[in-house]
Amino acid sequence: MTFAEINKYYGTPAQRGLKVRCDGKQGRITIPAPRGNHYINVRWDGDKRSTAVYPLDLDYLVDGEWQLGKDLLAVRDAKIDAWNKRMNGD
């Protein structure tokens, strides 16, 4: 998947070079994982290689504030629920 596809699907702000954190580690996004894969490659601080990480497991540093992956999931789910209600005439 491309960053655009990942961002649309998961509601994340993922882009190359963006600072992220997960499980007490910090690093930067390098590239999306191989095509068809829903993961993002992250190079953790001090590591020489990137690791594939699920987009909603990451927290993203955007404009000096951390956006939590778990919160992004809730926003995405609310948008899907609202869309479904509109489609069903609720």
Contacts in CASP RR format, 6 or more apart in sequence:
PFRMAT RR
TARGET T0000
AUTHOR 0000-0000-0000
METHOD contacts of the structure
MODEL  1
MTFAEINKYYGTPAQRGLKVRCDGKQGRITIPAPRGNHYINVRWDGDKRS
TAVYPLDLDYLVDGEWQLGKDLLAVRDAKIDAWNKRMNGD
1 9 0 8 1.000
1 32 0 8 1.000
1 33 0 8 1.000
1 35 0 8 1.000
1 36 0 8 1.000
1 37 0 8 1.000
1 38 0 8 1.000
2 32 0 8 1.000
3 14 0 8 1.000
3 15 0 8 1.000
3 16 0 8 1.000
3 32 0 8 1.000
6 12 0 8 1.000
6 14 0 8 1.000
6 32 0 8 1.000
6 38 0 8 1.000
6 40 0 8 1.000
6 55 0 8 1.000
7 13 0 8 1.000
7 14 0 8 1.000
9 38 0 8 1.000
10 38 0 8 1.000
10 55 0 8 1.000
10 56 0 8 1.000
10 72 0 8 1.000
10 73 0 8 1.000
10 76 0 8 1.000
11 72 0 8 1.000
11 75 0 8 1.000
11 76 0 8 1.000
12 55 0 8 1.000
12 56 0 8 1.000
12 58 0 8 1.000
12 60 0 8 1.000
12 69 0 8 1.000
12 72 0 8 1.000
13 60 0 8 1.000
13 62 0 8 1.000
13 67 0 8 1.000
14 29 0 8 1.000
14 32 0 8 1.000
14 40 0 8 1.000
14 55 0 8 1.000
14 58 0 8 1.000
14 60 0 8 1.000
15 29 0 8 1.000
16 29 0 8 1.000
16 30 0 8 1.000
16 31 0 8 1.000
17 28 0 8 1.000
17 29 0 8 1.000
17 30 0 8 1.000
18 28 0 8 1.000
18 29 0 8 1.000
18 60 0 8 1.000
18 61 0 8 1.000
18 62 0 8 1.000
19 26 0 8 1.000
19 27 0 8 1.000
19 28 0 8 1.000
19 60 0 8 1.000
19 61 0 8 1.000
20 26 0 8 1.000
20 27 0 8 1.000
20 28 0 8 1.000
20 29 0 8 1.000
20 42 0 8 1.000
20 53 0 8 1.000
20 58 0 8 1.000
20 59 0 8 1.000
20 60 0 8 1.000
20 61 0 8 1.000
21 27 0 8 1.000
21 58 0 8 1.000
21 59 0 8 1.000
21 61 0 8 1.000
21 66 0 8 1.000
22 42 0 8 1.000
22 53 0 8 1.000
22 57 0 8 1.000
22 58 0 8 1.000
22 59 0 8 1.000
25 44 0 8 1.000
25 45 0 8 1.000
26 44 0 8 1.000
26 45 0 8 1.000
27 42 0 8 1.000
27 43 0 8 1.000
27 44 0 8 1.000
27 45 0 8 1.000
28 42 0 8 1.000
28 43 0 8 1.000
29 40 0 8 1.000
29 41 0 8 1.000
29 42 0 8 1.000
30 41 0 8 1.000
30 42 0 8 1.000
30 43 0 8 1.000
30 50 0 8 1.000
31 40 0 8 1.000
31 41 0 8 1.000
31 50 0 8 1.000
32 39 0 8 1.000
32 40 0 8 1.000
32 41 0 8 1.000
33 39 0 8 1.000
33 40 0 8 1.000
33 41 0 8 1.000
33 52 0 8 1.000
37 52 0 8 1.000
38 54 0 8 1.000
38 55 0 8 1.000
39 52 0 8 1.000
39 53 0 8 1.000
39 54 0 8 1.000
39 55 0 8 1.000
40 52 0 8 1.000
40 53 0 8 1.000
40 54 0 8 1.000
40 55 0 8 1.000
40 58 0 8 1.000
41 50 0 8 1.000
41 51 0 8 1.000
41 52 0 8 1.000
41 53 0 8 1.000
42 50 0 8 1.000
42 51 0 8 1.000
42 52 0 8 1.000
42 53 0 8 1.000
42 58 0 8 1.000
43 49 0 8 1.000
43 50 0 8 1.000
43 51 0 8 1.000
44 51 0 8 1.000
55 69 0 8 1.000
56 69 0 8 1.000
56 70 0 8 1.000
56 72 0 8 1.000
56 73 0 8 1.000
57 69 0 8 1.000
58 69 0 8 1.000
59 66 0 8 1.000
59 67 0 8 1.000
59 68 0 8 1.000
59 69 0 8 1.000
60 66 0 8 1.000
60 67 0 8 1.000
60 69 0 8 1.000
61 67 0 8 1.000
END
